[in-house]
Structure formats: C-alpha cells, structure tokens
Amino acid sequence: MEYVRLGAQGPWVSRVCFGSLAVSPLQGCVTLTEGQEVFRYACKQGIDWVDTAEIYGNYRQLAPVLATFPHVRVVSKSYAVTYEDMDKSLRAAHEGLGRGFIDIFLLHEQEGVLTLRGHAGAWRRLVEARESGEVGWIGISTHTVSGVREGCLFPGMQVIQTILNYAGLGIVGGSLAQMRAAVRLASEVGVGVYAMKVFGGGHLIRTAREALDYVMGLADVPAMALGMSNRAEVDFNVRYLAGLPLDDETVASVVCRIRRLTIADWCDGCGECLDYCPSQALSLAETKSEVVAKCVVDRRRCVLCGYCGRVCPHFCLKIV
C-alpha cells in the first residue's frame, strides 16, 4: 500500500480511504455485521483511514473495528450550521466512534464562500476543536467547483473532499476542466484534496481501471475515498492500485455490478427529497398514467449517494 500526505501539513494516509457510505444503513446494501467484516478486511489490507459522516448513521457500526485497529484514522462530516449544532455533532462522533480524537472533521456539502459564511458558527467550533486537540484537521466536502475554488482560500481550511472522476459526473456548477483548475489551486495553497465518486456513483464501474488511472494520474490529488461493500471490491481496489495481478472472478464481480436508484410507485410527489440531492438529479413530473406529479431521476446526474432516501417520508427511494 502506498502512503501519501494530505496537503502541506496534513496527515499521512494510505492512498485509498475506506468509503463507509457503501456499508452504511443509508444505502442498505449489506447488514451491519457484513459491513463490519468488509471494513475489518480493508484494514488488514493496509487501508488506514475511513470516511464517514453523521448522516450515514454508522458510527456504532464502525466503532468495534476501530477499537481493534487504533491506528486507523477517521474522517467525519456534519451539516451543522451553528456553534451549538457542531458541538453536538462532535460529541456524537466522539461517543459513537468511541474515540476522544477525530482525525479529520469536515463541514458536509459546502457550496462556496457564502455557504461557509452561513456556517460561521459551526466553523468556529471546528477551529476550537482543532486547537483543543479534539480534532486533528478541519475542512469541507463539496460537489461544486466553487466549493473547492473558494473553500481552499477560506481561513483555516486544511482538507477538502470533492467529487472527481474522468467523466465529470456529479460535478455541480462547472465542468471537469474547471474542477481540475480549482483542485490545482487548492494544492498550490497547501490544502489537502482527496477525491470521492471516482466511479461516478457506480456509473463508471464498467471502466473501473480507467477511472482509477485517471485519479491516480493527478499529482494534486494524493488520495481517494472508494466505497467498498464486499471483499472483492477491496481486493480489486487495493491490488489494482498496487499494480498486482487480479483474477478474472474478482474483476467480473466488480465491473459487472450495476446499481441504480429505484423510486416506488407509491411516491406521492411530496418533493421532500429534491432539496437533499447534491447532484440535482431529482425532479417532479407527471406521467401519462398519473395526474399527480411524482419524483423522477435523471440517471445521468445521479451518483447513487442515497441521501434522498433518508428524508423520504414514505420510503420510496432505494439504491439496489
């Protein structure tokens, strides 16, 4: 396993981060125990950090494995806006994960400097947490070009997690070329950038090698978070990035696995999910057989994060 540094002053981590969304209740692809076993297996293969978030609802799932591998670093994220809300988020992370120290803590899904200013109270609490030793490094996650471009210049910014893949899927507010320019700026000012949605939420899985090669070839993106929900996916990612041979069965089990967001026919068009889609992939539309508008998905935009399903009051949205 190759180990890299996140930014000028950031932590040293394995080039691959275990993206725990894929094993969380938010996606529901595996049971709690199965998710723990996949995470444990990844740690044994040399992956030494895990990406989670308050919204994933899987702190308790990760905690037993983290207790066994105390060297594994943790990234978490929160949508907190106020100082008080961030204080609650930090306490929830410390208690849920069983750790008095969280390596990296991010403001979740920031769109740019205006969003950051709107979260000033939460950011102030993060700065205090870093100074007091509750947190090691702080930053943001974002789906937008402006989030990277403006965020990297925000006072105190150390780490940015952003969508990045060779097809530009999921990038909001600009093109792939514009996102690349923003990432280069972040690297130049010493902010550590790591990529997410490298496989475009699953849309690029048939070209998994090309997707990994693209991010590996970016000198200003030292690491990437990859969602893994079974051992074959761990083996594929770790072995391919290390230049090791892969058997046909492992390759087939990864590149032939296609997922999609399904919307149940009992959707009543309440629209609750629309504001929670970071990729702006959901909308309401009438169908020929229904008078009431219902939720529809633009599959070209959807990156299969599952955030929409969490807020649906009727459990209509699910990734399968």
SULLIN-V568822 format. One record per pair of residues at least 6 apart in sequence whose ideal C-beta (glycine too) atoms are under 6 Angstrom apart, sorted by the first residue. I is the first residue (numbers start at 1). GAP is how many residues later the second one is. If there is no record, write none. Layout:
BEGIN
I|GAP ; I|GAP
END
This chain:
BEGIN
1|13 ; 1|45 ; 2|13 ; 3|9 ; 3|11 ; 4|11 ; 4|218 ; 4|219 ; 5|7 ; 6|153 ; 6|186 ; 7|183 ; 7|184 ; 7|185 ; 8|182 ; 10|127 ; 10|182 ; 13|36 ; 14|32 ; 14|33 ; 14|34 ; 15|208 ; 16|31 ; 16|210 ; 16|221 ; 17|32 ; 17|34 ; 17|208 ; 18|24 ; 18|29 ; 18|32 ; 19|32 ; 19|206 ; 19|207 ; 19|208 ; 20|30 ; 20|32 ; 20|38 ; 21|35 ; 21|206 ; 22|205 ; 22|206 ; 22|207 ; 23|7 ; 23|12 ; 23|15 ; 23|206 ; 24|32 ; 24|34 ; 25|32 ; 26|30 ; 26|280 ; 26|284 ; 27|279 ; 27|292 ; 29|200 ; 30|199 ; 32|29 ; 35|26 ; 36|29 ; 39|26 ; 40|25 ; 41|190 ; 41|193 ; 42|192 ; 43|26 ; 43|29 ; 45|189 ; 45|193 ; 48|24 ; 49|24 ; 50|24 ; 51|24 ; 51|174 ; 52|24 ; 53|23 ; 53|24 ; 53|55 ; 54|24 ; 54|35 ; 59|37 ; 59|38 ; 60|36 ; 63|34 ; 63|35 ; 66|6 ; 73|30 ; 74|28 ; 74|29 ; 75|29 ; 76|17 ; 76|26 ; 76|29 ; 77|29 ; 77|31 ; 77|64 ; 78|11 ; 78|30 ; 79|29 ; 80|6 ; 80|9 ; 80|42 ; 81|38 ; 81|41 ; 82|39 ; 83|38 ; 83|41 ; 83|42 ; 86|36 ; 86|39 ; 87|38 ; 90|39 ; 93|9 ; 94|6 ; 102|33 ; 103|33 ; 104|33 ; 104|55 ; 105|30 ; 105|33 ; 106|33 ; 106|34 ; 106|35 ; 107|12 ; 107|33 ; 108|33 ; 109|32 ; 109|169 ; 110|6 ; 110|30 ; 110|32 ; 110|37 ; 111|33 ; 111|36 ; 112|34 ; 112|35 ; 112|38 ; 113|37 ; 116|38 ; 126|12 ; 127|29 ; 129|6 ; 130|8 ; 137|21 ; 137|22 ; 138|20 ; 139|18 ; 139|19 ; 139|20 ; 139|21 ; 140|11 ; 140|20 ; 141|20 ; 142|20 ; 143|20 ; 143|29 ; 143|135 ; 144|28 ; 144|29 ; 145|28 ; 145|29 ; 145|33 ; 145|34 ; 145|37 ; 146|27 ; 148|12 ; 148|14 ; 148|34 ; 148|35 ; 148|38 ; 149|33 ; 151|6 ; 151|9 ; 152|33 ; 152|34 ; 152|37 ; 152|39 ; 157|34 ; 159|33 ; 160|26 ; 160|31 ; 160|33 ; 161|33 ; 161|35 ; 163|7 ; 163|8 ; 163|33 ; 163|34 ; 164|31 ; 165|32 ; 165|33 ; 165|35 ; 165|46 ; 166|45 ; 166|48 ; 167|33 ; 168|8 ; 169|31 ; 169|34 ; 170|27 ; 170|109 ; 170|133 ; 171|8 ; 183|10 ; 183|37 ; 184|36 ; 186|7 ; 187|33 ; 193|28 ; 194|29 ; 194|30 ; 195|20 ; 195|26 ; 195|29 ; 196|29 ; 197|106 ; 198|13 ; 198|17 ; 198|26 ; 199|6 ; 199|12 ; 201|102 ; 201|103 ; 202|57 ; 202|102 ; 204|7 ; 205|50 ; 206|49 ; 208|47 ; 215|6 ; 215|9 ; 226|11 ; 228|6 ; 232|18 ; 232|21 ; 232|22 ; 233|21 ; 235|15 ; 236|14 ; 236|18 ; 239|7 ; 259|45 ; 259|60 ; 261|36 ; 261|41 ; 261|58 ; 262|56 ; 262|58 ; 263|32 ; 263|53 ; 263|54 ; 264|52 ; 267|27 ; 267|28 ; 267|49 ; 269|15 ; 269|23 ; 269|24 ; 269|25 ; 271|13 ; 272|39 ; 273|9 ; 273|35 ; 273|38 ; 273|39 ; 274|8 ; 276|31 ; 276|32 ; 276|35 ; 277|31 ; 279|22 ; 279|24 ; 281|16 ; 281|17 ; 281|20 ; 281|21 ; 282|13 ; 282|15 ; 283|13 ; 284|9 ; 285|8 ; 285|11 ; 286|7 ; 304|15 ; 306|13 ; 308|9 ; 309|8 ; 309|9
END
